[in-house]
C-alpha cells in the first residue's frame, strides 16, 4: 500500500469516527529535517567538535588529499643519495657510523 492510499484510508476512518484528520504525507518533512540538523549540531557541540562545516571539511579531505612525503629523511642512517650514473645493485643501506649492524 502506498503512502497516499494509507493516508486516504486514515482520513476515511477519522471522518467515520469523528476524530481530527491526520496531516498529509510530507507535510512536516522540512520541519523534521531542521530538527535533525539542530540535534546533530547540539550533539557536536557537546562532544567538543565543530558544529558547522564538518561535511564540507570531510569532503575537502577526500577530494583534495595532501601529498604524503614518502622519501627517506636525509638524517636516516640508511639514506644514501643516488648518483645519476650508478646502477641499482650498487645502492644499498649504509652501515652504522660505529660499524654496527646494517639496516635491512
MOPAC internal coordinates of N, CA, C and O (Angstrom, degrees):
PM7 1SCF
backbone

  N    0.0000 0     0.00 0     0.00 0    0    0    0
  C    1.4376 1     0.00 0     0.00 0    1    0    0
  C    1.5292 1   108.16 1     0.00 0    2    1    0
  O    1.2310 1   121.16 1   -46.36 1    3    2    1
  N    1.3208 1   115.38 1   133.64 1    3    2    1
  C    1.4592 1   120.12 1  -178.90 1    5    3    2
  C    1.5298 1   110.24 1   -78.29 1    6    5    3
  O    1.2310 1   120.13 1   -16.91 1    7    6    5
  N    1.3166 1   117.35 1   163.09 1    7    6    5
  C    1.4745 1   119.06 1   177.93 1    9    7    6
  C    1.5278 1   112.50 1   -61.42 1   10    9    7
  O    1.2310 1   120.48 1   146.47 1   11   10    9
  N    1.3276 1   116.69 1   -33.53 1   11   10    9
  C    1.4641 1   119.15 1   179.95 1   13   11   10
  C    1.5302 1   110.69 1   -67.26 1   14   13   11
  O    1.2310 1   120.71 1   137.22 1   15   14   13
  N    1.3356 1   116.25 1   -42.78 1   15   14   13
  C    1.4631 1   119.55 1   178.24 1   17   15   14
  C    1.5281 1   111.56 1   -63.47 1   18   17   15
  O    1.2310 1   120.82 1   139.60 1   19   18   17
  N    1.3362 1   116.04 1   -40.40 1   19   18   17
  C    1.4660 1   119.56 1   178.10 1   21   19   18
  C    1.5241 1   110.67 1   -64.17 1   22   21   19
  O    1.2310 1   120.65 1   140.70 1   23   22   21
  N    1.3245 1   116.37 1   -39.30 1   23   22   21
  C    1.4622 1   120.26 1   178.92 1   25   23   22
  C    1.5351 1   110.63 1   -63.07 1   26   25   23
  O    1.2310 1   121.01 1   135.02 1   27   26   25
  N    1.3294 1   115.67 1   -44.98 1   27   26   25
  C    1.4720 1   118.92 1   179.50 1   29   27   26
  C    1.5244 1   111.49 1   -62.90 1   30   29   27
  O    1.2310 1   120.49 1   141.63 1   31   30   29
  N    1.3265 1   116.66 1   -38.37 1   31   30   29
  C    1.4635 1   119.87 1   177.39 1   33   31   30
  C    1.5338 1   110.94 1   -65.08 1   34   33   31
  O    1.2310 1   120.75 1   138.05 1   35   34   33
  N    1.3482 1   116.18 1   -41.95 1   35   34   33
  C    1.4694 1   120.38 1   178.40 1   37   35   34
  C    1.5317 1   111.43 1   -64.76 1   38   37   35
  O    1.2310 1   120.10 1   141.59 1   39   38   37
  N    1.3406 1   117.41 1   -38.41 1   39   38   37
  C    1.4616 1   121.17 1   178.16 1   41   39   38
  C    1.5293 1   109.42 1   -64.25 1   42   41   39
  O    1.2310 1   120.92 1   135.23 1   43   42   41
  N    1.3284 1   115.86 1   -44.77 1   43   42   41
  C    1.4629 1   119.52 1   179.86 1   45   43   42
  C    1.5384 1   111.07 1   -60.96 1   46   45   43
  O    1.2310 1   120.43 1   133.73 1   47   46   45
  N    1.3239 1   116.77 1   -46.27 1   47   46   45
  C    1.4723 1   120.14 1   179.28 1   49   47   46
  C    1.5213 1   111.43 1   -63.15 1   50   49   47
  O    1.2310 1   120.28 1   140.71 1   51   50   49
  N    1.3513 1   117.07 1   -39.29 1   51   50   49
  C    1.4655 1   120.79 1  -179.60 1   53   51   50
  C    1.5197 1   110.57 1   -65.54 1   54   53   51
  O    1.2310 1   120.40 1   138.91 1   55   54   53
  N    1.3278 1   116.85 1   -41.09 1   55   54   53
  C    1.4562 1   119.76 1   179.43 1   57   55   54
  C    1.5327 1   111.13 1   -68.50 1   58   57   55
  O    1.2310 1   120.18 1   145.01 1   59   58   57
  N    1.3214 1   117.26 1   -34.99 1   59   58   57
  C    1.4659 1   120.99 1   179.58 1   61   59   58
  C    1.5319 1   111.73 1   -66.99 1   62   61   59
  O    1.2310 1   120.79 1   144.36 1   63   62   61
  N    1.3382 1   116.09 1   -35.64 1   63   62   61
  C    1.4634 1   120.36 1  -175.37 1   65   63   62
  C    1.5346 1   113.05 1   -99.54 1   66   65   63
  O    1.2310 1   120.11 1  -178.94 1   67   66   65
  N    1.3134 1   117.39 1     1.06 1   67   66   65
  C    1.4598 1   120.17 1   176.96 1   69   67   66
  C    1.5283 1   113.91 1    76.25 1   70   69   67
  O    1.2310 1   120.17 1  -158.46 1   71   70   69
  N    1.2985 1   117.28 1    21.54 1   71   70   69
  C    1.4782 1   121.01 1   177.45 1   73   71   70
  C    1.5267 1   110.16 1   -93.92 1   74   73   71
  O    1.2310 1   119.89 1   -15.56 1   75   74   73
  N    1.3544 1   117.82 1   164.44 1   75   74   73
  C    1.4647 1   119.03 1   177.71 1   77   75   74
  C    1.5358 1   110.71 1   -68.58 1   78   77   75
  O    1.2310 1   121.37 1   -30.08 1   79   78   77
  N    1.3216 1   114.98 1   149.92 1   79   78   77
  C    1.4712 1   121.57 1  -178.80 1   81   79   78
  C    1.5324 1   108.82 1   -73.94 1   82   81   79
  O    1.2310 1   119.74 1   -45.08 1   83   82   81
  N    1.3524 1   118.11 1   134.92 1   83   82   81
  C    1.4710 1   119.83 1   178.46 1   85   83   82
  C    1.5340 1   110.78 1   -70.76 1   86   85   83
  O    1.2310 1   120.25 1   -22.33 1   87   86   85
  N    1.3373 1   117.12 1   157.67 1   87   86   85
  C    1.4709 1   119.07 1   179.57 1   89   87   86
  C    1.5328 1   110.61 1   -68.15 1   90   89   87
  O    1.2310 1   121.15 1   -28.21 1   91   90   89
  N    1.3052 1   115.41 1   151.79 1   91   90   89
  C    1.4616 1   120.72 1   179.06 1   93   91   90
  C    1.5235 1   109.97 1   -67.07 1   94   93   91
  O    1.2310 1   120.26 1   -27.62 1   95   94   93
  N    1.3443 1   117.11 1   152.38 1   95   94   93
  C    1.4634 1   118.66 1   179.37 1   97   95   94
  C    1.5249 1   110.56 1   -63.44 1   98   97   95
  O    1.2310 1   120.98 1   -43.39 1   99   98   97
  N    1.3188 1   115.74 1   136.61 1   99   98   97
  C    1.4668 1   121.85 1   178.98 1  101   99   98
  C    1.5166 1   113.62 1    89.33 1  102  101   99
  O    1.2310 1   119.47 1   179.99 1  103  102  101
  N    1.3287 1   118.61 1    -0.01 1  103  102  101
  C    1.4586 1   120.93 1  -177.52 1  105  103  102
  C    1.5264 1   111.59 1   -66.65 1  106  105  103
  O    1.2310 1   120.11 1   138.90 1  107  106  105
  N    1.3161 1   117.39 1   -41.10 1  107  106  105
  C    1.4647 1   121.23 1  -174.22 1  109  107  106
  C    1.5319 1   112.77 1  -107.93 1  110  109  107
  O    1.2310 1   119.87 1  -162.15 1  111  110  109
  N    1.3165 1   117.85 1    17.85 1  111  110  109
  C    1.4645 1   120.33 1  -176.98 1  113  111  110
  C    1.5245 1   111.81 1   -61.45 1  114  113  111
  O    1.2310 1   120.30 1   134.28 1  115  114  113
  N    1.3164 1   117.03 1   -45.72 1  115  114  113
  C    1.4671 1   119.93 1  -178.46 1  117  115  114
  C    1.5292 1   110.89 1   -64.70 1  118  117  115
  O    1.2310 1   120.27 1   140.64 1  119  118  117
  N    1.3043 1   117.09 1   -39.36 1  119  118  117
  C    1.4585 1   120.78 1   178.21 1  121  119  118
  C    1.5310 1   111.31 1   -63.56 1  122  121  119
  O    1.2310 1   120.69 1   140.32 1  123  122  121
  N    1.3247 1   116.28 1   -39.68 1  123  122  121
  C    1.4674 1   120.60 1   179.14 1  125  123  122
  C    1.5218 1   110.65 1   -66.46 1  126  125  123
  O    1.2310 1   120.17 1   138.12 1  127  126  125
  N    1.3408 1   117.27 1   -41.88 1  127  126  125
  C    1.4707 1   120.12 1   178.44 1  129  127  126
  C    1.5294 1   111.67 1   -63.63 1  130  129  127
  O    1.2310 1   120.40 1   138.74 1  131  130  129
  N    1.3197 1   116.85 1   -41.26 1  131  130  129
  C    1.4689 1   119.56 1   177.76 1  133  131  130
  C    1.5287 1   111.20 1   -63.29 1  134  133  131
  O    1.2310 1   120.85 1   138.27 1  135  134  133
  N    1.3234 1   115.98 1   -41.73 1  135  134  133
  C    1.4666 1   119.28 1   178.71 1  137  135  134
  C    1.5226 1   111.02 1   -64.30 1  138  137  135
  O    1.2310 1   120.47 1   141.57 1  139  138  137
  N    1.3328 1   116.70 1   -38.43 1  139  138  137
  C    1.4664 1   120.17 1   177.91 1  141  139  138
  C    1.5254 1   111.18 1   -64.52 1  142  141  139
  O    1.2310 1   120.49 1   136.65 1  143  142  141
  N    1.3357 1   116.67 1   -43.35 1  143  142  141
  C    1.4750 1   119.55 1   178.23 1  145  143  142
  C    1.5237 1   111.13 1   -63.31 1  146  145  143
  O    1.2310 1   120.36 1   137.19 1  147  146  145
  N    1.3321 1   116.93 1   -42.81 1  147  146  145
  C    1.4636 1   120.38 1   178.01 1  149  147  146
  C    1.5222 1   111.26 1   -61.22 1  150  149  147
  O    1.2310 1   120.64 1   138.35 1  151  150  149
  N    1.3204 1   116.39 1   -41.65 1  151  150  149
  C    1.4594 1   120.33 1   179.67 1  153  151  150
  C    1.5285 1   111.18 1   -64.48 1  154  153  151
  O    1.2310 1   120.29 1   138.32 1  155  154  153
  N    1.3422 1   117.04 1   -41.68 1  155  154  153
  C    1.4728 1   120.02 1   178.80 1  157  155  154
  C    1.5249 1   111.61 1   -64.80 1  158  157  155
  O    1.2310 1   120.60 1   139.57 1  159  158  157
  N    1.3467 1   116.47 1   -40.43 1  159  158  157
  C    1.4680 1   119.51 1   177.15 1  161  159  158
  C    1.5200 1   110.93 1   -63.38 1  162  161  159
  O    1.2310 1   120.49 1   138.29 1  163  162  161
  N    1.3097 1   116.67 1   -41.71 1  163  162  161
  C    1.4558 1   121.58 1   178.95 1  165  163  162
  C    1.5239 1   110.80 1   -61.87 1  166  165  163
  O    1.2310 1   119.98 1   134.55 1  167  166  165
  N    1.3482 1   117.64 1   -45.45 1  167  166  165
  C    1.4618 1   121.08 1   179.31 1  169  167  166
  C    1.5352 1   110.80 1   -65.18 1  170  169  167
  O    1.2310 1   119.97 1   144.98 1  171  170  169
  N    1.3281 1   117.67 1   -35.02 1  171  170  169
  C    1.4642 1   120.40 1   178.42 1  173  171  170
  C    1.5190 1   110.93 1   -65.89 1  174  173  171
  O    1.2310 1   120.19 1   138.44 1  175  174  173
  N    1.3195 1   117.25 1   -41.56 1  175  174  173
  C    1.4690 1   120.54 1   178.94 1  177  175  174
  C    1.5167 1   110.30 1   -64.76 1  178  177  175
  O    1.2310 1   120.25 1   138.49 1  179  178  177
  N    1.3306 1   117.13 1   -41.51 1  179  178  177
  C    1.4568 1   119.63 1   178.45 1  181  179  178
  C    1.5236 1   111.88 1   -63.72 1  182  181  179
  O    1.2310 1   120.16 1   147.45 1  183  182  181
  N    1.3377 1   117.30 1   -32.55 1  183  182  181
  C    1.4593 1   121.03 1  -179.46 1  185  183  182
  C    1.5266 1   112.27 1   -84.53 1  186  185  183
  O    1.2310 1   120.02 1   174.54 1  187  186  185
  N    1.3341 1   117.57 1    -5.46 1  187  186  185
  C    1.4604 1   120.18 1   178.18 1  189  187  186
  C    1.5140 1   113.65 1    85.19 1  190  189  187
  O    1.2310 1   120.02 1  -162.01 1  191  190  189
  N    1.3192 1   117.57 1    17.99 1  191  190  189
  C    1.4664 1   121.62 1   177.68 1  193  191  190
  C    1.5260 1   108.93 1  -100.65 1  194  193  191
  O    1.2310 1   120.30 1   -17.70 1  195  194  193
  N    1.3370 1   117.04 1   162.30 1  195  194  193
  C    1.4605 1   118.13 1   177.42 1  197  195  194
  C    1.5318 1   110.31 1   -64.55 1  198  197  195
  O    1.2310 1   120.52 1   -38.94 1  199  198  197
  N    1.3174 1   116.62 1   141.06 1  199  198  197
  C    1.4619 1   120.48 1  -176.20 1  201  199  198
  C    1.5219 1   112.04 1   -82.25 1  202  201  199
  O    1.2310 1   119.72 1   153.45 1  203  202  201
  N    1.2967 1   118.14 1   -26.55 1  203  202  201
  C    1.4638 1   120.98 1  -177.60 1  205  203  202
  C    1.5240 1   110.58 1  -127.05 1  206  205  203
  O    1.2310 1   121.14 1   -27.76 1  207  206  205
  N    1.3199 1   115.42 1   152.24 1  207  206  205
  C    1.4579 1   121.67 1   173.52 1  209  207  206
  C    1.5136 1   114.70 1    82.14 1  210  209  207
  O    1.2310 1   119.37 1  -168.21 1  211  210  209
  N    1.3307 1   118.81 1    11.79 1  211  210  209
  C    1.4635 1   119.89 1  -176.86 1  213  211  210
  C    1.5201 1   111.36 1   -70.12 1  214  213  211
  O    1.2310 1   120.08 1   140.22 1  215  214  213
  N    1.3293 1   117.45 1   -39.78 1  215  214  213
  C    1.4652 1   120.17 1  -178.76 1  217  215  214
  C    1.5219 1   109.96 1   -69.49 1  218  217  215
  O    1.2310 1   120.39 1   136.92 1  219  218  217
  N    1.3217 1   116.85 1   -43.08 1  219  218  217
  C    1.4619 1   120.13 1   179.29 1  221  219  218
  C    1.5237 1   110.68 1   -62.79 1  222  221  219
  O    1.2310 1   120.32 1   139.92 1  223  222  221
  N    1.3263 1   117.00 1   -40.08 1  223  222  221
  C    1.4587 1   120.79 1   178.85 1  225  223  222
  C    1.5322 1   110.79 1   -64.91 1  226  225  223
  O    1.2310 1   120.38 1   137.43 1  227  226  225
  N    1.3233 1   116.89 1   -42.57 1  227  226  225
  C    1.4689 1   120.36 1   179.41 1  229  227  226
  C    1.5181 1   110.99 1   -66.06 1  230  229  227
  O    1.2310 1   120.05 1   138.72 1  231  230  229
  N    1.3309 1   117.51 1   -41.28 1  231  230  229
  C    1.4627 1   119.75 1   177.91 1  233  231  230
  C    1.5204 1   110.99 1   -66.10 1  234  233  231
  O    1.2310 1   120.51 1   143.40 1  235  234  233
  N    1.3291 1   116.63 1   -36.60 1  235  234  233
  C    1.4642 1   119.48 1   177.41 1  237  235  234
  C    1.5190 1   111.95 1   -63.34 1  238  237  235
  O    1.2310 1   120.46 1   140.49 1  239  238  237
  N    1.3312 1   116.72 1   -39.51 1  239  238  237
  C    1.4741 1   119.65 1   177.01 1  241  239  238
  C    1.5151 1   110.55 1   -65.73 1  242  241  239
  O    1.2310 1   120.27 1   143.27 1  243  242  241
  N    1.3350 1   117.09 1   -36.73 1  243  242  241
  C    1.4571 1   120.88 1  -176.69 1  245  243  242
  C    1.5216 1   110.90 1   -76.09 1  246  245  243
  O    1.2310 1   120.11 1   140.33 1  247  246  245
  N    1.3407 1   117.40 1   -39.67 1  247  246  245
  C    1.4573 1   120.68 1  -177.03 1  249  247  246
  C    1.5227 1   112.82 1   -81.95 1  250  249  247
  O    1.2310 1   119.99 1   151.77 1  251  250  249
  N    1.3171 1   117.62 1   -28.23 1  251  250  249
  C    1.4657 1   121.69 1  -177.95 1  253  251  250
  C    1.5248 1   109.98 1  -127.70 1  254  253  251
  O    1.2310 1   119.92 1  -108.80 1  255  254  253
  N    1.3249 1   117.76 1    71.20 1  255  254  253
  C    1.4715 1   118.50 1  -178.48 1  257  255  254
  C    1.5210 1   110.66 1   -69.88 1  258  257  255
  O    1.2310 1   121.54 1   -32.88 1  259  258  257
  N    1.2950 1   114.67 1   147.12 1  259  258  257
  C    1.4658 1   119.98 1   176.85 1  261  259  258
  C    1.5165 1   109.32 1   -78.93 1  262  261  259
  O    1.2310 1   121.03 1   -34.34 1  263  262  261
  N    1.3248 1   115.63 1   145.66 1  263  262  261
  C    1.4616 1   118.90 1   177.35 1  265  263  262
  C    1.5051 1   109.16 1   -73.60 1  266  265  263
  O    1.2310 1   121.20 1   -45.93 1  267  266  265
  N    1.3135 1   115.30 1   134.07 1  267  266  265
  C    1.4572 1   119.59 1   177.28 1  269  267  266
  C    1.5087 1   108.37 1   -94.59 1  270  269  267
  O    1.2310 1   120.64 1   -41.01 1  271  270  269
  N    1.3174 1   116.38 1   138.99 1  271  270  269
  C    1.4493 1   121.54 1   179.63 1  273  271  270
  C    1.5281 1   108.58 1   -80.83 1  274  273  271
  O    1.2310 1   120.56 1   -69.87 1  275  274  273
  N    1.3303 1   116.54 1   110.13 1  275  274  273
  C    1.4563 1   120.55 1  -178.26 1  277  275  274
  C    1.5167 1   112.52 1  -103.24 1  278  277  275
  O    1.2310 1   120.08 1   177.52 1  279  278  277
  N    1.3300 1   117.46 1    -2.48 1  279  278  277
  C    1.4631 1   118.51 1   179.41 1  281  279  278
  C    1.5288 1   109.77 1   -76.69 1  282  281  279
  O    1.2310 1   120.30 1   -31.57 1  283  282  281
  N    1.3463 1   117.03 1   148.43 1  283  282  281
  C    1.4758 1   118.54 1   179.82 1  285  283  282
  C    1.5142 1   111.23 1   -67.25 1  286  285  283
  O    1.2310 1   121.43 1   -28.83 1  287  286  285
  N    1.3028 1   114.88 1   151.17 1  287  286  285
  C    1.4596 1   119.29 1   179.05 1  289  287  286
  C    1.5262 1   109.68 1   -75.75 1  290  289  287
  O    1.2310 1   119.92 1   -34.41 1  291  290  289
  N    1.3303 1   117.76 1   145.59 1  291  290  289
  C    1.4690 1   120.06 1  -178.81 1  293  291  290
  C    1.5228 1   112.86 1   -63.07 1  294  293  291
  O    1.2310 1   118.98 1   156.74 1  295  294  293
  N    1.3389 1   119.55 1   -23.26 1  295  294  293
  C    1.4624 1   120.37 1  -177.88 1  297  295  294
  C    1.5222 1   111.65 1   -85.36 1  298  297  295
  O    1.2310 1   120.28 1   177.11 1  299  298  297
  N    1.3373 1   117.06 1    -2.89 1  299  298  297
  C    1.4521 1   121.17 1   179.07 1  301  299  298
  C    1.5293 1   108.78 1   -68.66 1  302  301  299
  O    1.2310 1   119.10 1   -49.34 1  303  302  301
  N    1.3517 1   119.32 1   130.66 1  303  302  301
  C    1.4600 1   120.24 1  -178.84 1  305  303  302
  C    1.5258 1   112.49 1   -61.50 1  306  305  303
  O    1.2310 1   119.19 1   154.71 1  307  306  305
  N    1.3150 1   119.16 1   -25.29 1  307  306  305
  C    1.4567 1   121.14 1  -179.57 1  309  307  306
  C    1.5106 1   113.27 1   -86.61 1  310  309  307
  O    1.2310 1   120.05 1   179.08 1  311  310  309
  N    1.3316 1   117.50 1    -0.92 1  311  310  309
  C    1.4518 1   120.56 1  -178.10 1  313  311  310
  C    1.5239 1   110.11 1   -81.89 1  314  313  311
  O    1.2310 1   121.55 1   -49.14 1  315  314  313
  N    1.2994 1   114.64 1   130.86 1  315  314  313
  C    1.4595 1   120.38 1   173.57 1  317  315  314
  C    1.5170 1   107.42 1  -140.59 1  318  317  315
  O    1.2310 1   119.43 1   -61.59 1  319  318  317
  N    1.3275 1   118.70 1   118.41 1  319  318  317
  C    1.4526 1   119.56 1  -177.79 1  321  319  318
  C    1.5265 1   110.64 1   -61.48 1  322  321  319
  O    1.2310 1   121.66 1   -37.08 1  323  322  321
  N    1.3127 1   114.42 1   142.92 1  323  322  321
  C    1.4650 1   119.86 1  -176.99 1  325  323  322
  C    1.5221 1   110.08 1   -85.64 1  326  325  323
  O    1.2310 1   120.70 1   -48.70 1  327  326  325
  N    1.3302 1   116.26 1   131.30 1  327  326  325
  C    1.4571 1   121.15 1   174.20 1  329  327  326
  C    1.5229 1   107.97 1   -80.19 1  330  329  327
  O    1.2310 1   120.37 1   -38.19 1  331  330  329
  N    1.3312 1   116.91 1   141.81 1  331  330  329
  C    1.4565 1   118.07 1  -178.45 1  333  331  330
  C    1.5288 1   113.05 1   -61.49 1  334  333  331
  O    1.2310 1   119.36 1   150.44 1  335  334  333
  N    1.3229 1   118.83 1   -29.56 1  335  334  333
  C    1.4525 1   120.77 1  -177.18 1  337  335  334
  C    1.5248 1   113.96 1   -96.46 1  338  337  335
  O    1.2310 1   119.30 1  -176.46 1  339  338  337
  N    1.3357 1   118.94 1     3.54 1  339  338  337
  C    1.4561 1   119.88 1  -176.35 1  341  339  338
  C    1.5232 1   111.26 1   -82.62 1  342  341  339
  O    1.2310 1   121.04 1   -24.02 1  343  342  341
  N    1.3120 1   115.62 1   155.98 1  343  342  341
  C    1.4723 1   121.06 1   177.53 1  345  343  342
  C    1.5184 1   108.69 1   -90.28 1  346  345  343
  O    1.2310 1   119.81 1   -26.03 1  347  346  345
  N    1.3517 1   117.96 1   153.97 1  347  346  345
  C    1.4638 1   120.00 1  -177.61 1  349  347  346
  C    1.5253 1   113.54 1   -61.56 1  350  349  347
  O    1.2310 1   119.06 1   149.10 1  351  350  349
  N    1.3279 1   119.40 1   -30.90 1  351  350  349
  C    1.4582 1   119.03 1  -178.21 1  353  351  350
  C    1.5335 1   111.62 1   -73.57 1  354  353  351
  O    1.2310 1   119.78 1   163.63 1  355  354  353
  N    1.3419 1   118.02 1   -16.37 1  355  354  353
  C    1.4652 1   120.58 1   177.96 1  357  355  354
  C    1.5248 1   111.55 1   -79.52 1  358  357  355
  O    1.2310 1   119.92 1   165.38 1  359  358  357
  N    1.3115 1   117.76 1   -14.62 1  359  358  357
  C    1.4645 1   120.49 1  -175.58 1  361  359  358
  C    1.5201 1   109.12 1   -94.39 1  362  361  359
  O    1.2310 1   120.87 1   -53.24 1  363  362  361
  N    1.3003 1   115.95 1   126.76 1  363  362  361
  C    1.4534 1   121.01 1   178.51 1  365  363  362
  C    1.5042 1   109.34 1  -158.88 1  366  365  363
  O    1.2310 1   119.87 1    -4.96 1  367  366  365
  N    1.3291 1   117.86 1   175.04 1  367  366  365
  C    1.4597 1   119.23 1  -179.81 1  369  367  366
  C    1.5238 1   110.95 1   -70.08 1  370  369  367
  O    1.2310 1   121.35 1   -34.87 1  371  370  369
  N    1.2987 1   115.01 1   145.13 1  371  370  369
  C    1.4661 1   119.83 1   177.58 1  373  371  370
  C    1.5199 1   109.41 1   -80.94 1  374  373  371
  O    1.2310 1   120.00 1   -27.74 1  375  374  373
  N    1.3064 1   117.61 1   152.26 1  375  374  373
  C    1.4636 1   118.99 1   173.63 1  377  375  374
  C    1.5266 1   109.93 1   -69.67 1  378  377  375
  O    1.2310 1   121.26 1   -17.29 1  379  378  377
  N    1.3086 1   115.20 1   162.71 1  379  378  377
  C    1.4457 1   120.08 1   177.10 1  381  379  378
  C    1.5171 1   110.32 1   -60.93 1  382  381  379
  O    1.2310 1   119.74 1   -28.74 1  383  382  381
  N    1.3533 1   118.10 1   151.26 1  383  382  381
  C    1.4663 1   119.89 1  -178.40 1  385  383  382
  C    1.5333 1   111.81 1   -59.65 1  386  385  383
  O    1.2310 1   119.62 1   153.64 1  387  386  385
  N    1.3233 1   118.34 1   -26.36 1  387  386  385
  C    1.4549 1   119.32 1  -178.47 1  389  387  386
  C    1.5308 1   110.94 1   -90.46 1  390  389  387
  O    1.2310 1   119.31 1  -176.17 1  391  390  389
  N    1.3262 1   118.92 1     3.83 1  391  390  389
  C    1.4476 1   120.72 1  -178.24 1  393  391  390
  C    1.5132 1   112.22 1    84.61 1  394  393  391
  O    1.2310 1   119.41 1  -163.40 1  395  394  393
  N    1.3276 1   118.72 1    16.60 1  395  394  393
  C    1.4543 1   122.98 1  -178.88 1  397  395  394
  C    1.5322 1   112.16 1   -75.66 1  398  397  395
  O    1.2310 1   120.40 1    19.81 1  399  398  397
  N    1.2991 1   116.84 1  -160.19 1  399  398  397
  C    1.4670 1   119.96 1  -177.02 1  401  399  398
  C    1.5250 1   111.61 1   -68.15 1  402  401  399
  O    1.2310 1   121.21 1   -25.49 1  403  402  401
  N    1.3042 1   115.30 1   154.51 1  403  402  401
  C    1.4634 1   120.85 1   179.38 1  405  403  402
  C    1.5213 1   110.00 1   -84.41 1  406  405  403
  O    1.2310 1   121.10 1   -31.29 1  407  406  405
  N    1.3192 1   115.50 1   148.71 1  407  406  405
  C    1.4725 1   120.56 1   176.36 1  409  407  406
  C    1.5092 1   109.93 1   -77.10 1  410  409  407
  O    1.2310 1   120.05 1   -38.14 1  411  410  409
  N    1.2859 1   117.52 1   141.86 1  411  410  409
  C    1.4697 1   120.62 1   176.93 1  413  411  410
  C    1.4872 1   109.67 1  -122.00 1  414  413  411
  O    1.2310 1   120.10 1   180.00 1  415  414  413

